Amino acid sequence: METMISKAIIQNYMQRLLEALESDVVIVGAGPSGLIAGYFLAKASLKTVILEKRLALGGGIWGGAAGFNLIALEKEAQTILDELNIGYQTDKDLLIVDACEFATGLAYQACRAGARIFNLVGFEDLVVKEERVAGVVVNSTTIKMAQLPVDPFCLKAEYVIDATGHPAEVAQILKQKVKRDLFQGIGEGPMNALVSEREVVAKTGEIYPGLMVTGMAVCAVYGLPRMGPIFGGMLKSGHKVARLIVEQRRA
C-alpha cells in the first residue's frame, strides 16, 4: 500500500510537470494578481502554469493588516468577487473580505478554470531568444534554500508574467542580464493607496517582448506608491494582464 501511494503521487505529478514544460503562459507568483490572471487566462482556454516558491498560495493576503486577517477592496472589484463566489461585507466605500476565504477562493477558482499550479518551485532565471522572453528557469525551493549546487530546469512559454510582488524578481533578472535601461530600479514609493490602486492597473502590461508585469511587481518596476492591505487593484491588474495577452494572441 505504501509504495502504491508513492507511485501514484510520483507518476501523476511527473505527468503534470511534463505537460507544463511547454505552455502558453507561465505566471511567476501565486499572489492575488497571479492567481486572478491565471483564472482568466485558463478560462480563455490558454494553457496556463502558475509557479509559487512558497508552500502556501496567496502571497500577502493571509495576514491582512498587521495580522488582522481581513482585507479591503474598492467597490469596483465587486464584479470579480461575484464571479469567483467570494463573500464580502460593505463598509462605506469599501468591500471587506475574509483573507482566508479570499486566498483559498482565488486558488480554487484558478485550479477549477484549468490553471496548473506548482508550489515549492522557485524562479531562477529567464530564457530569452531573439530579443523575446521565451520561458523561465526554475528549481526546487528546498534546493535553493539549502544553497546546493544543483542545476535547474526550464519551462517554455509564449508569455511570462511577473507576479512576484514587491521584489519584481523576473523584471529584476531581465534588467540585470538583458536590458539594463529597462527601468530605473526596483522599489516602491511611500504609502498612497488611492494613487497606487489606480496606477497599478494603468501601468500593468508588457515591459519587454514576452514579459508582462502585474500587481505589486508593477509598483516596484515603476516606483509607484505602496498601497497596504487593499486588493482591488491587484484583481483588476491581474484581469487586465490576462486580457492583454488574449488580445495579443488574437491580433
PEUR-V184901 format. One record per residue. N is the residue number from 0. SS is DSSP state (helix for helix, strand for strand, loop for the rest). PHI is phi in radians with two decimals (* if undefined). PSI is psi in degrees with one decimal (NA if undefined). Layout:
n & ss & phi & psi
N & SS & PHI & PSI
N & SS & PHI & PSI
//
This chain:
n & ss & phi & psi
0 & loop & * & -42.7
1 & helix & -1.09 & -47.2
2 & helix & -1.23 & -30.2
3 & helix & -1.12 & -42.1
4 & helix & -1.09 & -47.1
5 & helix & -1.07 & -44.1
6 & helix & -1.09 & -42.3
7 & helix & -1.10 & -43.6
8 & helix & -1.13 & -48.8
9 & helix & -1.13 & -46.1
10 & helix & -1.08 & -45.8
11 & helix & -1.23 & -37.0
12 & helix & -1.13 & -44.9
13 & helix & -1.11 & -35.6
14 & helix & -1.13 & -42.6
15 & helix & -1.09 & -42.4
16 & helix & -1.15 & -42.7
17 & helix & -1.04 & -41.3
18 & helix & -1.18 & -25.3
19 & helix & -1.49 & -8.4
20 & loop & -1.12 & -24.6
21 & strand & -2.30 & 121.8
22 & strand & -2.53 & 173.5
23 & strand & -1.34 & -43.1
24 & strand & -2.42 & 134.5
25 & strand & -1.97 & 125.4
26 & strand & -1.85 & 123.9
27 & strand & -1.73 & 108.0
28 & loop & 1.99 & 123.2
29 & loop & -1.92 & 45.1
30 & loop & -1.46 & -166.6
31 & helix & -1.07 & -44.6
32 & helix & -1.23 & -36.8
33 & helix & -1.17 & -42.0
34 & helix & -1.19 & -41.9
35 & helix & -1.24 & -34.5
36 & helix & -1.10 & -43.4
37 & helix & -1.07 & -40.1
38 & helix & -1.05 & -51.8
39 & helix & -1.23 & -33.5
40 & helix & -1.18 & -46.6
41 & helix & -1.12 & -38.0
42 & helix & -1.07 & -31.6
43 & loop & -1.48 & 10.7
44 & loop & 1.26 & 24.4
45 & loop & -1.57 & 138.9
46 & loop & -1.26 & 112.2
47 & strand & -2.16 & 130.2
48 & strand & -2.09 & 131.8
49 & strand & -2.01 & 129.1
50 & strand & -1.93 & 134.6
51 & strand & -2.33 & 124.3
52 & loop & -1.32 & -22.7
53 & loop & -1.54 & 172.6
54 & loop & -1.28 & -43.4
55 & loop & -1.72 & 146.6
56 & loop & -1.52 & 161.2
57 & loop & 2.04 & -12.0
58 & loop & 1.01 & -128.1
59 & loop & -1.53 & 11.8
60 & loop & -1.15 & -44.7
61 & loop & -1.00 & -37.8
62 & loop & -1.49 & -5.8
63 & loop & 0.97 & -128.5
64 & strand & -1.92 & 115.6
65 & loop & 0.98 & 32.2
66 & loop & 1.56 & -3.3
67 & strand & -1.44 & 104.4
68 & loop & -1.43 & 55.2
69 & strand & -2.20 & 147.6
70 & strand & -2.24 & 163.6
71 & strand & -2.04 & 149.7
72 & strand & -2.40 & 149.9
73 & strand & -1.26 & 154.4
74 & helix & -1.09 & -22.4
75 & helix & -1.10 & -18.8
76 & helix & -1.51 & 1.5
77 & helix & -1.05 & -37.8
78 & helix & -1.10 & -36.2
79 & helix & -1.23 & -42.7
80 & helix & -1.05 & -41.2
81 & helix & -1.11 & -41.1
82 & helix & -1.11 & -36.3
83 & helix & -1.53 & -2.0
84 & loop & 1.06 & 41.1
85 & loop & -1.78 & 127.5
86 & loop & -1.34 & 160.8
87 & loop & -2.79 & 161.1
88 & strand & -2.07 & 152.0
89 & strand & -1.71 & 132.2
90 & strand & -2.36 & 98.3
91 & loop & 1.00 & -117.4
92 & loop & -1.68 & 15.4
93 & strand & -2.11 & 155.6
94 & strand & -1.85 & 129.7
95 & strand & -1.86 & 126.8
96 & strand & -2.21 & 139.0
97 & strand & -1.12 & 124.8
98 & helix & -1.08 & -38.0
99 & helix & -1.18 & -41.4
100 & helix & -1.14 & -38.3
101 & helix & -1.11 & -49.7
102 & helix & -1.10 & -48.7
103 & helix & -1.23 & -34.8
104 & helix & -1.13 & -44.0
105 & helix & -1.08 & -45.7
106 & helix & -1.12 & -44.0
107 & helix & -1.08 & -47.5
108 & helix & -1.20 & -34.1
109 & helix & -1.11 & -43.5
110 & helix & -1.12 & -44.6
111 & helix & -1.13 & -30.6
112 & helix & -1.28 & -19.6
113 & loop & 2.08 & -0.2
114 & loop & -1.20 & 139.0
115 & strand & -1.74 & 119.6
116 & strand & -1.89 & 131.3
117 & strand & -2.11 & 110.3
118 & strand & -1.59 & 170.1
119 & loop & 1.02 & 29.1
120 & strand & -2.15 & 117.5
121 & strand & -1.80 & 139.6
122 & strand & -1.21 & 138.1
123 & strand & -2.18 & -38.4
124 & strand & -2.85 & 173.0
125 & strand & -1.91 & 153.0
126 & strand & -1.76 & 121.0
127 & strand & -2.21 & 124.5
128 & strand & -2.37 & 132.6
129 & loop & 0.91 & 46.2
130 & loop & 1.03 & 38.3
131 & strand & -2.57 & 137.1
132 & strand & -1.17 & 129.0
133 & strand & -2.16 & 4.0
134 & strand & 2.82 & -174.2
135 & strand & -2.28 & 155.5
136 & strand & -1.91 & 127.7
137 & strand & -2.35 & 165.3
138 & strand & -2.64 & 166.1
139 & strand & -1.14 & 134.9
140 & helix & -1.01 & -39.3
141 & helix & -1.15 & -37.5
142 & helix & -1.13 & -43.6
143 & helix & -1.13 & -40.9
144 & helix & -1.12 & -36.9
145 & helix & -1.39 & -7.0
146 & loop & 0.95 & 43.4
147 & loop & -1.50 & 144.7
148 & loop & -1.38 & 68.6
149 & loop & -2.05 & 127.3
150 & loop & -1.17 & 150.6
151 & loop & -1.51 & -171.6
152 & strand & -2.37 & 174.0
153 & strand & -2.14 & 148.8
154 & strand & -2.11 & 129.5
155 & strand & -1.60 & 141.2
156 & strand & -2.72 & 151.1
157 & strand & -1.26 & -34.8
158 & strand & -2.34 & 145.8
159 & strand & -2.11 & 136.1
160 & strand & -1.98 & 125.6
161 & strand & -1.50 & 105.0
162 & loop & -2.11 & 35.7
163 & loop & -1.48 & 2.0
164 & helix & 1.38 & -144.0
165 & helix & -0.93 & -39.6
166 & helix & -1.30 & -19.8
167 & loop & 0.78 & 56.1
168 & helix & -1.06 & -38.7
169 & helix & -1.25 & -47.5
170 & helix & -1.06 & -36.5
171 & helix & -1.08 & -44.2
172 & helix & -1.10 & -41.7
173 & helix & -1.08 & -42.3
174 & helix & -1.12 & -42.6
175 & helix & -1.19 & -40.1
176 & helix & -1.85 & -19.6
177 & loop & -2.16 & -51.7
178 & loop & -2.41 & 90.6
179 & loop & -1.15 & -26.2
180 & loop & -1.62 & 18.0
181 & loop & -1.04 & -43.6
182 & loop & -2.74 & 170.5
183 & loop & -1.21 & -45.6
184 & loop & 3.06 & 162.8
185 & loop & -1.45 & 129.4
186 & loop & 2.82 & 151.8
187 & loop & -1.90 & 159.1
188 & strand & -1.50 & 179.3
189 & loop & -1.16 & 166.0
190 & loop & -1.03 & 127.9
191 & loop & -2.76 & 86.9
192 & helix & -1.06 & -41.6
193 & helix & -1.12 & -47.6
194 & helix & -1.13 & -44.7
195 & helix & -1.14 & -42.0
196 & helix & -1.01 & -37.5
197 & helix & -1.33 & -48.4
198 & helix & -1.31 & -28.6
199 & helix & -1.11 & -32.5
200 & helix & -1.35 & -43.9
201 & helix & -1.05 & -37.6
202 & loop & -1.69 & 0.6
203 & loop & -1.07 & 133.8
204 & strand & 2.77 & -160.2
205 & strand & -1.52 & 125.6
206 & strand & -1.85 & -11.0
207 & strand & -2.82 & 147.9
208 & loop & -0.87 & 120.0
209 & loop & 1.57 & -7.6
210 & strand & -2.10 & 119.7
211 & strand & -1.87 & 153.7
212 & strand & -2.13 & 144.0
213 & loop & -2.51 & 158.9
214 & loop & 1.14 & -145.9
215 & helix & -1.12 & -20.1
216 & helix & -1.10 & -31.1
217 & helix & -1.12 & -45.1
218 & helix & -1.04 & -42.3
219 & helix & -1.18 & -39.9
220 & helix & -1.21 & -40.4
221 & helix & -1.76 & 4.8
222 & loop & 1.16 & 32.1
223 & loop & -1.31 & 162.0
224 & strand & -1.12 & 153.2
225 & loop & -1.32 & 163.9
226 & loop & -2.21 & -13.7
227 & loop & 1.33 & -158.6
228 & loop & -1.45 & 49.2
229 & strand & -2.11 & 131.5
230 & loop & -2.15 & 6.2
231 & helix & -1.08 & -41.0
232 & helix & -1.10 & -33.0
233 & helix & -1.12 & -44.4
234 & helix & -1.15 & -45.1
235 & helix & -1.18 & -34.5
236 & helix & -1.15 & -46.2
237 & helix & -1.10 & -39.3
238 & helix & -1.11 & -42.4
239 & helix & -1.13 & -44.1
240 & helix & -1.12 & -35.9
241 & helix & -1.12 & -44.2
242 & helix & -1.09 & -40.8
243 & helix & -1.08 & -41.8
244 & helix & -1.16 & -43.9
245 & helix & -1.04 & -43.6
246 & helix & -1.14 & -41.4
247 & helix & -1.11 & -39.9
248 & helix & -1.23 & -26.7
249 & helix & -1.46 & -20.4
250 & loop & -1.21 & NA
//
